[in-house]
Amino acid sequence: MDAKEILEHGARFPYDAPDSWWDSSDDAPPLPGDWAHAAARGILADLTDRRGIKHELSQVDEDVRREIVAIMAEIIRAALPAQT
């Protein structure tokens, strides 16, 4: 998969979505807050497809999943000004 496909996968299956969404038949995933949030979800989507990591990541509690994505999005946002 290329980066665009990974971002789309992260949008369809957001790692930080609540358990209630994962357990429901609701087709519409929660929207990201911004571009960095979407990027963090894409990174996690890629990681959850990797052998040796995906099983561990699938066992993480909902509150920790949200925290991981939020911190990752903050790091991504912080990296942008560092490049200019």
C-alpha positions in Angstrom: 0.0 0.0 0.0 1.1 3.5 -0.6 0.8 6.4 1.8 -2.6 7.6 0.4 -4.1 4.1 0.7 -2.8 3.8 4.3 -4.4 7.1 5.2 -7.7 5.9 3.7 -7.4 2.6 5.6 -6.8 4.6 8.8 -9.9 6.7 8.1 -12.1 3.6 7.5 -10.7 1.8 10.6 -9.6 4.5 13.1 -7.5 3.0 15.8 -8.8 5.5 18.4 -12.5 4.8 17.6 -14.5 3.9 20.7 -15.2 0.3 21.4 -18.9 1.0 20.9 -18.2 1.9 17.3 -16.1 -1.2 16.8 -18.9 -3.3 18.3 -21.7 -1.7 16.3 -22.8 -2.1 12.7 -22.4 1.7 12.1 -20.6 2.1 8.8 -19.6 5.8 9.4 -16.3 5.9 11.3 -15.6 8.9 13.6 -14.0 11.8 11.7 -10.5 12.9 12.6 -10.0 16.3 14.3 -7.5 17.5 11.7 -4.8 16.5 9.3 -2.4 15.4 12.0 -5.0 13.3 13.7 -5.7 11.6 10.3 -2.0 11.1 9.8 -1.7 9.4 13.2 -4.6 7.1 12.4 -2.8 6.2 9.1 0.4 5.4 10.9 -1.5 3.2 13.4 -3.4 1.5 10.5 -0.1 0.6 9.0 1.3 -0.7 12.3 -1.8 -2.8 12.9 -1.2 -4.6 9.6 2.3 -5.7 10.7 3.1 -9.1 12.0 4.3 -9.0 15.6 2.7 -5.6 16.3 -0.9 -6.0 15.3 -1.8 -8.5 18.0 -0.4 -6.3 20.7 -2.1 -3.2 19.4 -5.4 -4.9 19.2 -5.3 -5.6 23.0 -4.9 -2.0 24.0 -7.7 -0.4 26.0 -9.9 2.3 24.4 -8.6 5.1 26.6 -5.0 4.2 25.9 -5.7 4.0 22.1 -7.1 7.5 22.2 -4.1 8.7 24.1 -1.6 7.1 21.7 -3.3 8.7 18.7 -3.6 12.1 20.4 0.1 12.1 21.4 1.2 10.9 17.9 -0.9 13.7 16.3 0.8 16.3 18.6 4.2 15.0 17.6 3.2 15.3 13.9 1.9 18.8 14.4 5.1 19.8 16.2 7.3 18.4 13.4 5.8 20.7 10.7 7.2 24.0 12.1 10.5 22.3 12.7 10.8 21.8 8.9 10.4 25.4 8.0 
